[in-house]
Amino acid sequence: MKSDFEPDDSFRAPDALLKAQALANLLDTAVRVPFIGIRVGLDFLIGLIPGIGDTLMLLASLRIVYLGKKMNLPKPLMAKMIRNAVIDYGLGFIPIVGDIIDLFFKANQRNVRIMEQYWVAENKDIIDAIAKRKYEEWEKSTQNNRM
């Protein structure tokens, strides 16, 4: 499909998505554990506090779900995001095993991926037009450098 749309340089991801990405990073992958190489965030660390830690992290996860709602994600995607947050919350109540699983089940990162995929699908024509323009600019500049 050909698009006649001429995007400007101000086109970018919505604030809700950018905030969700930053929050998911803080919650799931902010710190790399030395020697092991696994990335953890506040969700893992605060989740080690029985009960209250997992509840606090559920509230933080629900903030990402709320940001998805602000982006007008369809109900099935919202339900998937809520399910991810609830699974993460439920796993936190399993002593030790739940904490180990939490190292690998990054619910917040999963939810941000859902948001990103939705936004990209909704804006594919604009993103393609920008990529095409940038490629043409790059191609032109490399041709000028060869001369």
Rosetta constraint file for C-alpha pairs under 8 A:
AtomPair CA 3 CA 125 HARMONIC 6.49 0.50
AtomPair CA 3 CA 129 HARMONIC 7.19 0.50
AtomPair CA 5 CA 126 HARMONIC 7.04 0.50
AtomPair CA 5 CA 129 HARMONIC 7.06 0.50
AtomPair CA 6 CA 129 HARMONIC 7.07 0.50
AtomPair CA 7 CA 11 HARMONIC 6.99 0.50
AtomPair CA 7 CA 126 HARMONIC 6.46 0.50
AtomPair CA 7 CA 129 HARMONIC 6.86 0.50
AtomPair CA 7 CA 130 HARMONIC 6.25 0.50
AtomPair CA 13 CA 17 HARMONIC 6.51 0.50
AtomPair CA 13 CA 18 HARMONIC 6.74 0.50
AtomPair CA 13 CA 119 HARMONIC 7.88 0.50
AtomPair CA 14 CA 18 HARMONIC 6.48 0.50
AtomPair CA 14 CA 71 HARMONIC 7.84 0.50
AtomPair CA 15 CA 19 HARMONIC 6.01 0.50
AtomPair CA 16 CA 20 HARMONIC 6.13 0.50
AtomPair CA 16 CA 67 HARMONIC 5.24 0.50
AtomPair CA 16 CA 68 HARMONIC 7.20 0.50
AtomPair CA 16 CA 70 HARMONIC 6.77 0.50
AtomPair CA 16 CA 71 HARMONIC 6.65 0.50
AtomPair CA 17 CA 21 HARMONIC 6.14 0.50
AtomPair CA 17 CA 67 HARMONIC 6.98 0.50
AtomPair CA 17 CA 68 HARMONIC 7.45 0.50
AtomPair CA 17 CA 71 HARMONIC 7.65 0.50
AtomPair CA 17 CA 112 HARMONIC 7.53 0.50
AtomPair CA 17 CA 115 HARMONIC 6.92 0.50
AtomPair CA 17 CA 116 HARMONIC 7.24 0.50
AtomPair CA 18 CA 22 HARMONIC 6.33 0.50
AtomPair CA 19 CA 23 HARMONIC 6.14 0.50
AtomPair CA 19 CA 67 HARMONIC 7.85 0.50
AtomPair CA 20 CA 24 HARMONIC 5.95 0.50
AtomPair CA 20 CA 64 HARMONIC 5.34 0.50
AtomPair CA 20 CA 67 HARMONIC 6.53 0.50
AtomPair CA 20 CA 112 HARMONIC 6.40 0.50
AtomPair CA 21 CA 25 HARMONIC 6.17 0.50
AtomPair CA 21 CA 109 HARMONIC 7.78 0.50
AtomPair CA 21 CA 112 HARMONIC 6.15 0.50
AtomPair CA 22 CA 26 HARMONIC 6.33 0.50
AtomPair CA 23 CA 27 HARMONIC 6.10 0.50
AtomPair CA 23 CA 64 HARMONIC 7.45 0.50
AtomPair CA 24 CA 28 HARMONIC 5.74 0.50
AtomPair CA 24 CA 29 HARMONIC 7.50 0.50
AtomPair CA 24 CA 64 HARMONIC 7.61 0.50
AtomPair CA 24 CA 108 HARMONIC 5.04 0.50
AtomPair CA 24 CA 109 HARMONIC 5.54 0.50
AtomPair CA 24 CA 112 HARMONIC 7.06 0.50
AtomPair CA 25 CA 29 HARMONIC 4.96 0.50
AtomPair CA 25 CA 30 HARMONIC 5.43 0.50
AtomPair CA 25 CA 41 HARMONIC 7.22 0.50
AtomPair CA 25 CA 109 HARMONIC 7.29 0.50
AtomPair CA 26 CA 30 HARMONIC 4.85 0.50
AtomPair CA 26 CA 41 HARMONIC 5.58 0.50
AtomPair CA 26 CA 42 HARMONIC 6.39 0.50
AtomPair CA 27 CA 40 HARMONIC 7.66 0.50
AtomPair CA 27 CA 41 HARMONIC 4.52 0.50
AtomPair CA 27 CA 42 HARMONIC 4.59 0.50
AtomPair CA 27 CA 43 HARMONIC 4.88 0.50
AtomPair CA 27 CA 44 HARMONIC 7.66 0.50
AtomPair CA 27 CA 108 HARMONIC 7.17 0.50
AtomPair CA 28 CA 39 HARMONIC 7.34 0.50
AtomPair CA 28 CA 40 HARMONIC 5.33 0.50
AtomPair CA 28 CA 41 HARMONIC 4.23 0.50
AtomPair CA 28 CA 42 HARMONIC 6.57 0.50
AtomPair CA 28 CA 43 HARMONIC 5.98 0.50
AtomPair CA 28 CA 44 HARMONIC 7.17 0.50
AtomPair CA 28 CA 106 HARMONIC 5.98 0.50
AtomPair CA 28 CA 108 HARMONIC 6.65 0.50
AtomPair CA 28 CA 109 HARMONIC 6.80 0.50
AtomPair CA 29 CA 39 HARMONIC 4.78 0.50
AtomPair CA 29 CA 40 HARMONIC 4.54 0.50
AtomPair CA 29 CA 41 HARMONIC 4.82 0.50
AtomPair CA 30 CA 39 HARMONIC 6.72 0.50
AtomPair CA 30 CA 40 HARMONIC 6.04 0.50
AtomPair CA 30 CA 41 HARMONIC 4.89 0.50
AtomPair CA 30 CA 42 HARMONIC 7.76 0.50
AtomPair CA 31 CA 39 HARMONIC 5.40 0.50
AtomPair CA 31 CA 40 HARMONIC 5.35 0.50
AtomPair CA 31 CA 41 HARMONIC 5.98 0.50
AtomPair CA 32 CA 37 HARMONIC 5.78 0.50
AtomPair CA 32 CA 38 HARMONIC 5.65 0.50
AtomPair CA 32 CA 39 HARMONIC 4.18 0.50
AtomPair CA 32 CA 40 HARMONIC 6.28 0.50
AtomPair CA 33 CA 37 HARMONIC 5.39 0.50
AtomPair CA 33 CA 38 HARMONIC 5.49 0.50
AtomPair CA 33 CA 39 HARMONIC 5.97 0.50
AtomPair CA 33 CA 40 HARMONIC 7.14 0.50
AtomPair CA 34 CA 38 HARMONIC 7.98 0.50
AtomPair CA 38 CA 103 HARMONIC 7.73 0.50
AtomPair CA 39 CA 103 HARMONIC 7.88 0.50
AtomPair CA 40 CA 44 HARMONIC 6.18 0.50
AtomPair CA 40 CA 45 HARMONIC 7.61 0.50
AtomPair CA 40 CA 103 HARMONIC 6.69 0.50
AtomPair CA 41 CA 45 HARMONIC 6.46 0.50
AtomPair CA 42 CA 46 HARMONIC 5.54 0.50
AtomPair CA 42 CA 47 HARMONIC 7.56 0.50
AtomPair CA 42 CA 57 HARMONIC 7.91 0.50
AtomPair CA 43 CA 47 HARMONIC 5.47 0.50
AtomPair CA 43 CA 54 HARMONIC 7.66 0.50
AtomPair CA 43 CA 57 HARMONIC 5.67 0.50
AtomPair CA 44 CA 48 HARMONIC 6.46 0.50
AtomPair CA 44 CA 99 HARMONIC 6.95 0.50
AtomPair CA 44 CA 102 HARMONIC 6.37 0.50
AtomPair CA 44 CA 103 HARMONIC 6.71 0.50
AtomPair CA 45 CA 49 HARMONIC 7.89 0.50
AtomPair CA 46 CA 53 HARMONIC 4.97 0.50
AtomPair CA 46 CA 54 HARMONIC 7.15 0.50
AtomPair CA 46 CA 57 HARMONIC 7.35 0.50
AtomPair CA 47 CA 51 HARMONIC 7.98 0.50
AtomPair CA 47 CA 52 HARMONIC 7.95 0.50
AtomPair CA 47 CA 53 HARMONIC 4.46 0.50
AtomPair CA 47 CA 54 HARMONIC 4.70 0.50
AtomPair CA 47 CA 57 HARMONIC 6.86 0.50
AtomPair CA 47 CA 92 HARMONIC 6.63 0.50
AtomPair CA 47 CA 99 HARMONIC 7.43 0.50
AtomPair CA 48 CA 53 HARMONIC 6.51 0.50
AtomPair CA 48 CA 54 HARMONIC 7.71 0.50
AtomPair CA 48 CA 99 HARMONIC 6.83 0.50
AtomPair CA 49 CA 53 HARMONIC 4.73 0.50
AtomPair CA 49 CA 54 HARMONIC 7.26 0.50
AtomPair CA 50 CA 54 HARMONIC 6.97 0.50
AtomPair CA 50 CA 92 HARMONIC 7.98 0.50
AtomPair CA 50 CA 93 HARMONIC 7.35 0.50
AtomPair CA 51 CA 55 HARMONIC 6.26 0.50
AtomPair CA 51 CA 92 HARMONIC 7.96 0.50
AtomPair CA 51 CA 93 HARMONIC 6.99 0.50
AtomPair CA 52 CA 56 HARMONIC 6.10 0.50
AtomPair CA 53 CA 57 HARMONIC 6.26 0.50
AtomPair CA 54 CA 58 HARMONIC 6.11 0.50
AtomPair CA 54 CA 89 HARMONIC 5.94 0.50
AtomPair CA 54 CA 92 HARMONIC 5.98 0.50
AtomPair CA 54 CA 93 HARMONIC 7.74 0.50
AtomPair CA 55 CA 59 HARMONIC 6.47 0.50
AtomPair CA 55 CA 89 HARMONIC 7.16 0.50
AtomPair CA 56 CA 60 HARMONIC 6.50 0.50
AtomPair CA 57 CA 61 HARMONIC 6.09 0.50
AtomPair CA 57 CA 89 HARMONIC 7.76 0.50
AtomPair CA 58 CA 62 HARMONIC 6.08 0.50
AtomPair CA 58 CA 85 HARMONIC 6.52 0.50
AtomPair CA 58 CA 86 HARMONIC 7.47 0.50
AtomPair CA 58 CA 88 HARMONIC 7.94 0.50
AtomPair CA 58 CA 89 HARMONIC 6.01 0.50
AtomPair CA 59 CA 63 HARMONIC 6.48 0.50
AtomPair CA 60 CA 64 HARMONIC 7.07 0.50
AtomPair CA 61 CA 65 HARMONIC 6.66 0.50
AtomPair CA 61 CA 85 HARMONIC 6.06 0.50
AtomPair CA 61 CA 107 HARMONIC 7.89 0.50
AtomPair CA 61 CA 108 HARMONIC 6.18 0.50
AtomPair CA 62 CA 66 HARMONIC 6.09 0.50
AtomPair CA 62 CA 82 HARMONIC 7.45 0.50
AtomPair CA 62 CA 85 HARMONIC 7.07 0.50
AtomPair CA 63 CA 67 HARMONIC 6.27 0.50
AtomPair CA 64 CA 68 HARMONIC 6.33 0.50
AtomPair CA 64 CA 108 HARMONIC 7.23 0.50
AtomPair CA 64 CA 111 HARMONIC 7.43 0.50
AtomPair CA 64 CA 112 HARMONIC 7.57 0.50
AtomPair CA 65 CA 69 HARMONIC 6.40 0.50
AtomPair CA 65 CA 78 HARMONIC 6.94 0.50
AtomPair CA 65 CA 81 HARMONIC 6.26 0.50
AtomPair CA 65 CA 82 HARMONIC 6.70 0.50
AtomPair CA 65 CA 111 HARMONIC 7.48 0.50
AtomPair CA 66 CA 70 HARMONIC 6.34 0.50
AtomPair CA 67 CA 71 HARMONIC 6.47 0.50
AtomPair CA 68 CA 72 HARMONIC 6.59 0.50
AtomPair CA 68 CA 73 HARMONIC 5.84 0.50
AtomPair CA 68 CA 78 HARMONIC 7.09 0.50
AtomPair CA 68 CA 115 HARMONIC 6.31 0.50
AtomPair CA 69 CA 73 HARMONIC 5.70 0.50
AtomPair CA 69 CA 78 HARMONIC 7.13 0.50
AtomPair CA 73 CA 77 HARMONIC 6.33 0.50
AtomPair CA 73 CA 78 HARMONIC 6.37 0.50
AtomPair CA 73 CA 115 HARMONIC 7.44 0.50
AtomPair CA 73 CA 118 HARMONIC 7.32 0.50
AtomPair CA 74 CA 78 HARMONIC 6.35 0.50
AtomPair CA 75 CA 79 HARMONIC 6.04 0.50
AtomPair CA 76 CA 80 HARMONIC 6.27 0.50
AtomPair CA 77 CA 81 HARMONIC 6.25 0.50
AtomPair CA 77 CA 114 HARMONIC 7.14 0.50
AtomPair CA 78 CA 82 HARMONIC 6.21 0.50
AtomPair CA 79 CA 83 HARMONIC 6.08 0.50
AtomPair CA 80 CA 84 HARMONIC 6.25 0.50
AtomPair CA 81 CA 85 HARMONIC 6.38 0.50
AtomPair CA 81 CA 110 HARMONIC 7.91 0.50
AtomPair CA 81 CA 111 HARMONIC 5.34 0.50
AtomPair CA 81 CA 114 HARMONIC 7.68 0.50
AtomPair CA 82 CA 86 HARMONIC 6.16 0.50
AtomPair CA 83 CA 87 HARMONIC 6.04 0.50
AtomPair CA 84 CA 88 HARMONIC 6.20 0.50
AtomPair CA 84 CA 107 HARMONIC 5.32 0.50
AtomPair CA 84 CA 108 HARMONIC 7.86 0.50
AtomPair CA 84 CA 110 HARMONIC 7.60 0.50
AtomPair CA 84 CA 111 HARMONIC 7.25 0.50
AtomPair CA 85 CA 89 HARMONIC 6.16 0.50
AtomPair CA 85 CA 107 HARMONIC 5.84 0.50
AtomPair CA 85 CA 108 HARMONIC 7.29 0.50
AtomPair CA 86 CA 90 HARMONIC 6.01 0.50
AtomPair CA 87 CA 91 HARMONIC 6.09 0.50
AtomPair CA 88 CA 92 HARMONIC 6.48 0.50
AtomPair CA 88 CA 102 HARMONIC 7.00 0.50
AtomPair CA 88 CA 105 HARMONIC 7.21 0.50
AtomPair CA 88 CA 106 HARMONIC 7.86 0.50
AtomPair CA 88 CA 107 HARMONIC 6.18 0.50
AtomPair CA 89 CA 93 HARMONIC 7.31 0.50
AtomPair CA 90 CA 94 HARMONIC 7.60 0.50
AtomPair CA 91 CA 98 HARMONIC 4.73 0.50
AtomPair CA 91 CA 99 HARMONIC 7.51 0.50
AtomPair CA 91 CA 101 HARMONIC 7.44 0.50
AtomPair CA 91 CA 102 HARMONIC 7.29 0.50
AtomPair CA 92 CA 98 HARMONIC 4.98 0.50
AtomPair CA 92 CA 99 HARMONIC 6.13 0.50
AtomPair CA 92 CA 102 HARMONIC 7.35 0.50
AtomPair CA 93 CA 98 HARMONIC 6.55 0.50
AtomPair CA 94 CA 98 HARMONIC 4.63 0.50
AtomPair CA 94 CA 99 HARMONIC 7.52 0.50
AtomPair CA 95 CA 99 HARMONIC 6.95 0.50
AtomPair CA 96 CA 100 HARMONIC 6.27 0.50
AtomPair CA 97 CA 101 HARMONIC 6.15 0.50
AtomPair CA 98 CA 102 HARMONIC 6.05 0.50
AtomPair CA 99 CA 103 HARMONIC 6.71 0.50
AtomPair CA 100 CA 104 HARMONIC 7.44 0.50
AtomPair CA 101 CA 105 HARMONIC 6.03 0.50
AtomPair CA 102 CA 106 HARMONIC 6.68 0.50
AtomPair CA 106 CA 110 HARMONIC 6.22 0.50
AtomPair CA 107 CA 111 HARMONIC 6.12 0.50
AtomPair CA 108 CA 112 HARMONIC 6.24 0.50
AtomPair CA 109 CA 113 HARMONIC 6.23 0.50
AtomPair CA 110 CA 114 HARMONIC 6.43 0.50
AtomPair CA 111 CA 115 HARMONIC 6.42 0.50
AtomPair CA 112 CA 116 HARMONIC 6.04 0.50
AtomPair CA 113 CA 117 HARMONIC 5.99 0.50
AtomPair CA 114 CA 118 HARMONIC 6.20 0.50
AtomPair CA 115 CA 119 HARMONIC 6.16 0.50
AtomPair CA 116 CA 120 HARMONIC 6.05 0.50
AtomPair CA 117 CA 121 HARMONIC 6.06 0.50
AtomPair CA 118 CA 122 HARMONIC 6.15 0.50
AtomPair CA 119 CA 123 HARMONIC 6.13 0.50
AtomPair CA 120 CA 124 HARMONIC 5.54 0.50
AtomPair CA 120 CA 127 HARMONIC 7.63 0.50
AtomPair CA 123 CA 127 HARMONIC 6.17 0.50
AtomPair CA 124 CA 128 HARMONIC 5.92 0.50
AtomPair CA 125 CA 129 HARMONIC 6.12 0.50
AtomPair CA 126 CA 130 HARMONIC 6.22 0.50
AtomPair CA 127 CA 131 HARMONIC 6.11 0.50
AtomPair CA 128 CA 132 HARMONIC 6.02 0.50
AtomPair CA 129 CA 133 HARMONIC 6.16 0.50
AtomPair CA 130 CA 134 HARMONIC 6.09 0.50
AtomPair CA 131 CA 135 HARMONIC 6.01 0.50
AtomPair CA 132 CA 136 HARMONIC 6.15 0.50
AtomPair CA 133 CA 137 HARMONIC 6.19 0.50
AtomPair CA 134 CA 138 HARMONIC 6.11 0.50
AtomPair CA 135 CA 139 HARMONIC 5.98 0.50
AtomPair CA 136 CA 140 HARMONIC 6.06 0.50
AtomPair CA 137 CA 141 HARMONIC 6.20 0.50
AtomPair CA 138 CA 142 HARMONIC 6.19 0.50
AtomPair CA 139 CA 143 HARMONIC 6.24 0.50
AtomPair CA 140 CA 144 HARMONIC 6.27 0.50
AtomPair CA 141 CA 145 HARMONIC 6.25 0.50
AtomPair CA 142 CA 146 HARMONIC 6.40 0.50
AtomPair CA 143 CA 147 HARMONIC 6.79 0.50
